[in-house]
């Protein structure tokens, strides 16, 4: 397990499912359709991609730099606030 900000975190897949849960929407013809919350789905997807592709800059002489990017911080904090990322 890897440490991030001196803590262990994990992605709660059940929370992602709850966040983009299916909604039953009436459609023409008296039937109903199931739709996901598309905007929320795309935002969560984009923030997860930012977290999963973050690369720490390395200085050959000093080792890894400790600063993270603004998109990473914003994504991490948002997903943490939405309980999608949880402390282990």
PyMOL commands that set and color helices and strands:
alter all, ss='L'
color gray80, all
select helices_A, chain A and resi 13-19+38-53+70-81
alter helices_A, ss='H'
color red, helices_A
select strands_A, chain A and resi 9-11+23-26+32-35+58-59+63-64+85-87
alter strands_A, ss='S'
color yellow, strands_A
deselect
rebuild
show_as cartoon
